[in-house]
Amino acid sequence: MLDSRKYAVAFLITAVIFGTAIFASNKLTDKKLEDVRTIENRVALDILSSETQFALLAETSCKDIGPGFLSKELGPLGEKLSYAEDQTGFSAEDVDSLKRSYFLLEIKDYLLMKRLTEKCNIKPTFILYFYSTEEKCEDCEKMGYVLTALRDKYPDLRVYSFDYYYDLGAIKTLTSIYKIKPELPALIINGVPYYGFKTVEELESNVPALTLLKTSISTASTTPNR
């Protein structure tokens, strides 16, 4: 009788512990999915915001364009998408849809900014960065950090990142236009190709457009205010 009661109590305790664990696990899963969906919704809103901004920029006048004017929406948006790729709560279809929208948005931004700068005689530096998530590319992640540092240093620098092997016709057209070889990471800076990993210092020393940017910022910082 005593043994039966002991087994019953042990069973009850085990059931409570097991039930609590399941409850906690379900709560954590629900919270994770909720966080994932929140990120997904924010990304979708950022894409809509950027598309609206592009429509407004297309109607803008050259006199309204000054230093720091060019859109900075794509940088934070790209970081959110990178975060989404690393979260297991996102389905492959969700990530693929977001990436496709982002890549097309980048190309749309690139074409619009080129038109604006040509019309208004502004000479920003455009960097098209090609990496790979499918093929082995040990330096691609490091190259991404370098470009983020450059973008933070030079506000009007336009950096566009594309997955070289991504199945999107617009990306294939870009690689064909610029004749980009699959030697990744690859950079197209104002139409000139550069292959392999480059540090910030190497890019500033060897890329004329970046050397000019560095010189202008150094000159501005040493010029006394009048």
C-alpha positions in Angstrom: 0.0 0.0 0.0 2.8 2.3 1.0 4.7 1.4 -2.2 1.6 2.1 -4.3 1.2 5.6 -2.7 4.9 6.3 -3.2 4.7 5.4 -6.9 1.6 7.5 -7.3 3.3 10.5 -5.8 6.4 10.0 -7.9 4.2 9.7 -11.1 2.3 12.9 -10.1 5.6 14.8 -9.6 7.0 13.5 -12.9 3.8 14.5 -14.7 3.8 18.0 -13.3 7.5 18.5 -14.3 6.9 17.1 -17.7 3.8 19.2 -18.2 5.6 22.3 -17.0 8.4 21.7 -19.4 6.0 21.3 -22.4 4.1 24.4 -21.3 7.4 26.4 -21.1 8.6 25.0 -24.4 5.4 26.0 -26.2 5.5 29.5 -24.7 9.1 29.9 -25.9 8.2 28.7 -29.4 5.2 31.0 -29.6 7.4 33.9 -28.5 10.1 33.1 -31.0 7.6 32.8 -33.8 6.1 36.1 -32.7 9.5 37.8 -32.8 10.2 36.4 -36.3 6.9 37.6 -37.6 7.5 41.1 -36.1 10.8 41.2 -38.0 9.2 40.0 -41.2 6.5 42.7 -40.9 9.1 45.4 -40.2 11.1 44.4 -43.3 7.9 44.5 -45.4 7.2 48.0 -44.2 10.7 49.1 -44.8 10.5 47.8 -48.4 7.2 49.7 -48.9 8.8 52.8 -47.3 11.8 52.7 -49.7 9.6 52.2 -52.7 7.5 55.2 -51.7 10.7 57.2 -51.2 12.0 56.2 -54.6 8.8 57.5 -56.2 9.2 60.8 -54.5 12.9 61.1 -55.4 12.1 60.5 -59.1 10.0 63.7 -59.0 12.6 65.8 -57.0 14.4 68.8 -58.3 18.2 69.0 -58.5 18.2 72.1 -56.3 16.8 69.9 -53.5 19.8 67.5 -53.6 22.7 68.2 -51.3 25.3 66.3 -49.3 23.8 63.4 -47.3 20.6 63.6 -49.3 20.8 60.2 -50.9 18.7 57.5 -49.4 20.1 55.4 -46.5 17.2 53.0 -46.2 18.9 50.0 -47.8 21.6 49.6 -45.2 19.4 48.9 -42.2 17.1 46.9 -44.4 19.9 44.7 -45.5 20.9 44.1 -41.9 17.4 43.0 -40.9 17.3 40.6 -43.8 20.7 39.1 -42.7 19.3 38.7 -39.2 16.2 37.0 -40.7 18.4 34.5 -42.6 20.0 33.5 -39.3 16.7 32.8 -37.5 15.4 29.3 -37.7 11.8 30.5 -37.3 11.7 31.8 -40.8 10.8 29.4 -43.5 12.9 29.1 -46.6 10.0 30.5 -48.6 9.8 33.6 -46.3 13.5 34.3 -46.6 13.5 33.8 -50.3 10.6 36.1 -50.8 12.3 38.8 -48.7 15.7 38.4 -50.5 14.1 38.6 -53.9 12.2 41.8 -53.0 15.4 43.3 -51.4 17.6 42.5 -54.5 15.1 44.0 -56.8 14.8 47.1 -54.6 18.6 47.5 -54.6 18.6 47.4 -58.4 15.7 49.9 -58.5 17.6 52.2 -56.1 20.8 51.9 -58.2 19.1 52.8 -61.5 17.2 55.7 -59.9 20.3 57.1 -58.1 22.3 56.9 -61.4 19.6 58.8 -63.2 19.4 61.5 -60.5 23.2 61.9 -60.3 23.6 62.2 -64.1 20.7 64.7 -64.3 22.0 66.8 -61.4 25.8 66.4 -62.2 26.5 64.7 -58.8 29.3 62.2 -58.7 28.7 59.7 -55.9 30.6 56.4 -55.7 28.6 53.2 -56.5 29.8 49.8 -55.3 28.1 46.6 -56.5 29.2 43.8 -54.2 28.8 40.2 -55.2 29.1 37.4 -52.7 27.9 33.8 -52.4 25.9 31.8 -49.8 26.0 28.6 -51.8 29.6 28.3 -53.0 32.5 28.4 -50.6 33.5 32.0 -50.0 35.6 32.4 -46.9 36.3 36.1 -47.4 32.7 37.2 -48.3 31.6 37.8 -44.7 34.8 39.8 -44.0 34.2 41.8 -47.1 30.7 42.7 -45.9 32.1 44.1 -42.7 34.6 46.2 -44.7 31.8 47.7 -46.9 29.7 48.4 -43.8 32.6 50.4 -42.3 33.1 52.3 -45.6 29.4 53.1 -45.8 29.5 54.5 -42.2 32.6 56.5 -43.0 31.3 58.0 -46.3 27.5 58.9 -46.0 27.0 59.3 -49.8 28.7 56.0 -50.7 26.2 53.7 -52.4 26.8 50.0 -51.6 24.6 47.3 -53.2 25.0 43.6 -52.2 24.0 40.7 -54.4 24.2 36.9 -54.1 26.1 36.0 -57.2 24.4 32.6 -57.7 20.9 33.7 -56.7 18.3 32.6 -59.2 17.0 36.1 -60.3 17.1 37.3 -63.8 18.0 40.9 -62.9 21.1 39.7 -61.0 22.2 37.6 -63.9 21.7 40.6 -66.2 23.9 42.7 -63.9 26.7 40.1 -63.9 26.5 39.8 -67.6 26.6 43.6 -68.2 29.7 44.1 -66.0 31.2 40.7 -67.1 31.7 39.7 -63.5 33.8 36.5 -63.1 32.9 34.0 -60.3 35.9 35.0 -58.3 34.2 36.1 -55.1 34.0 38.4 -53.3 33.8 40.7 -56.3 33.3 44.5 -56.3 32.3 46.8 -59.2 33.3 50.3 -58.1 32.0 52.9 -60.6 32.1 50.3 -63.3 35.6 49.0 -62.5 35.9 45.3 -61.3 38.0 44.3 -58.2 38.3 40.7 -57.1 39.2 39.1 -53.8 39.1 40.5 -50.2 40.2 44.1 -49.7 40.7 46.0 -46.5 39.4 49.5 -46.0 42.9 50.9 -46.3 43.6 48.9 -49.6 40.4 50.2 -51.1 41.1 53.8 -50.1 44.6 53.6 -51.5 43.9 51.7 -54.7 40.4 52.9 -55.8 40.6 56.4 -57.3 37.0 57.3 -56.3 37.6 56.3 -52.6 41.0 58.0 -52.5 39.2 61.2 -53.6 36.5 60.7 -51.0 39.2 60.2 -48.3 41.1 63.3 -49.4 38.0 65.5 -49.5 37.0 64.4 -45.9 40.5 64.9 -44.6 40.7 68.4 -46.3 37.2 69.3 -44.9 38.2 68.2 -41.3 41.5 70.2 -41.4 40.0 73.4 -42.9 39.4 76.0 -40.1 35.9 77.5 -39.8 35.6 81.1 -40.8 
